[in-house]
Amino acid sequence: MSEESASKHYDFNKKYSPIGDKNVWVEFTALARDYKAVNLGQGFPDYDSVKYLNEKVLECAKESSNIFHQYTRSPGHLRLANAIASCYGKLTGREINPLNEVLVTSGAYGSLFNAISSFMSENDEIIIIEPFFDCYAPMSVIAGGKCVFVPLKPKSDKDVTTSADWSWDTNELESAFNSKTKLILINTPNNPLGKIYTREELQQIADLCIKHNTLCISDEVYEHITYDREHIRISTLPGMWERTITVGSAGKAFSSTGAKLGWTVGPKELIRLCQSVHNNSIYCCPTFIQEVIARCFELELSRLDKDECYFRSISAELKPKRDRLAKLLIDAGLKPVIPEGGYFMLADISKVAPKFHSDQNECKDSKFVKYLIKEKGLATIPNTAFYSDEHKIIGENFIRFCFFKDEKTLEKAAEILKNLHID
């Protein structure tokens, strides 16, 4: 075999070649680690937010049940499926069947991959609202679909704005739908923006889905983290349950990103399709952690309407951190976009980074984030990672901060921001 023919074995599968091997999390997490930067980049708490999580782990371990170390049912450990069905039943106001309307997956990534892979056929179109979590587009491309991007745009240039100030152009959204549109993928509360869609915005999407017979994937992993607006589930709008699957995550619901457990909730006809991909890829998720998360759910279900419920208290826990970071950013010369939900905050860097410019190889926000990591010891994430190539210009003046951090971490970040003089 010649050297040239042998090298072809190392080429990407054609489905993956448009994606390449770059990943924003791999790149910037490694950079933050190498430079020992204060990490406000990756979205995870660096302290124990859920106080009882370790207790539930120990509780399961002490029971020494062999069954926790064996395969469980493919669509989800029954105790967890029951808990998810009970919780979402109360949240949506409908009875949910744990046996065929719930699918437990390997994180929200698993839910998204199962849904996109099973719903889309070659040349189907998927509408993605920008900014979007970066895996949406690659998963759609792998499935053979064509991505149609509709951007949210800022409608105010005040020094301090909120995520509510960002909206789509109605005509642009409507024109994105056509006979080839199979899916629309929305994320509310949104990462990285923190926008919570209003009932009117969701109704507009719902009307278009019904008109064009389009399915909806609703990524709602930040569903319990809200500050200034109520989170509304699009599946509860008239005519939307039968065409919507909702994605949730233990990493966000219980602040345990390492659990890597997610779930899909929806009508049995759509769950059946998602389960087919799941059965033939992951098959089932680890039983032990499913048992742990099931017990966490059961505890919260017992106090769902009380202030001590974690699904309620997490917002109260994070709001002061959000407000503190906003002030720090203002004092440092940045213009924060105050999020209505989630635990990320975008900040406009235009005033502090005039020397940084986009070119054909790299966007200005990416250059600035690398500068902050290497020269200032502060890690964030470039906002253009959440945009398509055609719309990166909308996001290039912003970077993303995570404020779900210990007070000591935020204090270190504060010291850096107080002395943020760009060389």
DAVEN-V794421 format. One line per field, one symbol per residue. burial: I if it has 16 or more other ideal C-beta (glycine too) atoms within 10 Angstrom, else O. A space follows every 10 residues. Layout:
burial = ???
This chain:
burial = OOOOOOOOOO OOOOOOOOOO OOOIOOOIIO IIOOIOIIII IIIIIOOOII OOIOOIIOOI OOOOOOOIOO OIOOIIIOII IIIIIIIIIO IOOOOIOIOO IIIIIIIIII IIIIIIIIII OOOIIIIIII IIIIOIIIII IIIOIOIIII IIOIOOOOOO IIIIIIIIOO OOIOOIIOOO IIIIIIIIII IIIIIIIIOO IIIIIIOIIO OIOIIIIIII IIIIIIIOIO IIIIIIIOOI IOIIIIIIII IIIIIIOOII IIIIIIIOOI IOIIIOIIOO OOOIIIIIII IIIIIIIIOI OOOOOOOOII IIOIIOOIOO IIOIIIOIIO OIIIIIIIII IIIIIIIIII OIIOOIOIOO OOIIIIIIII IIIOOIIIII IIIIIIIIOO IIOIIIIIII IIIIIOOOII OIIIOIIOOI OIO
